[in-house]
Amino acid sequence: MKRIQFATRFVAYFPDPGDRDRDELARMAALLARSEFHLLRQRAYLLGVITPSSGSGESADWLLDVFPGTAASARLAAAGFDAAQSVEEIHRKAESSAQCYNLLQPSETGFLLESDALGLKPVHIARTPGGHLLGSRIADLLQLLPSLAEPTDTAALYELLGFWAPLMERTLYRQIRRTLPGGCYRWTPNEGLSGKRGRALQSATVAPLSFMDRTIATIRDAAGQSLLEKTHGASQPILLALSGGFDSRFIAALCRELHVDVRAVTYGRRHHSETRSTRAVARALALKLQVLTQPADTTLRWLPQYLEVTEGTADPAAASIMNLRQLPTELGGSVLHGFGGDVQAGAHVGDFSAADYASRESIAGAIIRHYYPASRPGLCGVFSPAPNLDEVRQDVLSGLRSDCPPYQAYLLWYLENRTRRYVATQCALLGDRLDPMMPFYDRRLFDIWNSVPPIGLTNRTVFKALMAHYYPKLARIPHPEELAPVTPNLRWQLARFYHSLPNRLLATGLGNDRARQLLLRLHHHDDTYLLSKLEAPQQRAAMLAELARLRPALKEVFGIELSPSHATVLAADLQALRSLFAVARYAQARLAGELPAAS
């Protein structure tokens, strides 16, 4: 019996049907033969793979492309994959275990690739003169065909500055695209390569008459079942990334209820509201908590690993998750992540008014106003050539589905754009060594949440009712970014007054501006309380100075020229500064050959 084998990276070349360019096929084969890839197919098409040391992939009917940490995990080995099973059964097991994956079926005459529902394990695709190149990493495609580096996609860069990631399938290179969410790609000699959203998430029928008690019970049961499925076979204790937010505290509570052995860990400093909330959650659940110190220069410290994994396609704020790499963990160690939970529960539905949700066009306009950097003074002229703003607007509109209500279209848009391209970067950064497990990334849970009417999603009403009903102790602990807990109580009102008292006294004695400057010097970052906005003023200055030094690299690699006023504009816009600085460092690393594609 042939079993499915695992891969951590692949590259493939598919010639067009008919009079194929044999010279291009031979040239690609020669390049792949000299690379680190094991050449699995080299006749009708080319397929090179990198597999764990346990096998070469030669005898596999199917290949499961996963992160290195997942490939080495105990739970993936325990899933019991069998190539004799149906495709749907293989996907079912992969969604419960690997979660971030691509399923590859190579044969002598054809090829099939199907991804998970959002396509979280990256695959990139490029058109060549005689066919198509597919690969896990942009660097591999550029090594095989350097001409793909031009021209730069300035719309993608501009989207990165505002949305934290390029939208849709864009990358920094106009000729290289990310594959579709839930993409299914098939190649045959006669028909060539084609792709569609065959496994993408679908909208659900809204159930406006569903009673609150029934809904929260269904969500709790489905989340518990998903947690048990995702942790089945994992080596324990499992690392639990506890942030103090709703998603991680819900996972922690389920772990205690279902007797899943976890080791809670967080990062931050004592004065951060995230740390205070996390400590309170750990106390309420009787969990031992390890607190790692969050360095003020986190972005700079983890930038090399970030660039290698993301290849410049996500805001480097995601690199903060790399603080968990301070822990001495083995390859394949398991870590629980709250990926996607806040979006499903409606954390962003309240971003817009009822009028904004009147139509697909109106919600597209609201998204652009809310996220789009064109509304920020001066940012439009930070670099040249200027991006085509109509392209960006069209990307937003094209990403909104027309087969569901506008608010559902927005939730799906958010998942398939910001969550898929930015939040999933955290899983990729962890997945280089650890095995990320995401209980909320579950089709059944998505369908349940998607059937909740807007009134139950706005301000996370249903989720907060769930917390108040089943976990009253946790409901009395405020979210780090909210002033009051789900269930108001005197203890936290007094605690908030106590923690704010020194600042009130300073403001009374020195004035608001002088008090703020003193607090900045004391805490060495621009936000006294929120870890999510941590960035030392010294690091802002360092990024601006290095960006000026990297202007030649930015020009040579991407053809981007910074305007004379860029420093003034970016000094007031941390997100745009951080992203553009990372792109400049990526350009420098490309020139210096410092971005080897790690296996």
Secondary structure, DSSP 8 states (H G I E B T S, - for coil): ----EEESEEEEEEE-SSS--HHHHHHHHHHHHTSSSEEEEESSSEEEEE--TT--STT-S-EEE--HHHHT-HHHHHT---TTS-HHHHHHHHHHTT-S-EEEEE-SS-EEEEE-SS--S--EEEEETTEEEEES-HHHHHHH-GGGG-SB-HHHHHHHHHHSS--TT--SBTTEEE--TT-EEEEETTTEEEEE-TT--------TT--HHHHHHHHHHHHHHHHHHHHTT--SSEEEE--SSHHHHHHHHHHHHTT--EEEEEE--TTSHHHHHHHHHHHHTT--EEEE---TTHHHHTHHHHHHHHTT-S-GGGGGGGGGGGS---TT-EEE--TTHHHHTTTTGGGS-TTGGGSHHHHHHHHHHHH-GGGSTTGGGSEES---HHHHHHHHHHTS-SSS-HHHHHHHHHIIIIIIIIIHHHHHHHHTTSEEE-TT--HHHHHHHHTS-HHHHGGGHHHHHHHHHH-HHHHTS--TTSSS-SS--HHHHHHHHHHHHHHHHHHHHH-HHHHHHHHHHHHTSS-SS-GGG---HHHHHHHHHHHHHTHHHHHHHH--EE-TTHHHHHHT-HHHHHHHHHHHHHHHHHHHT------
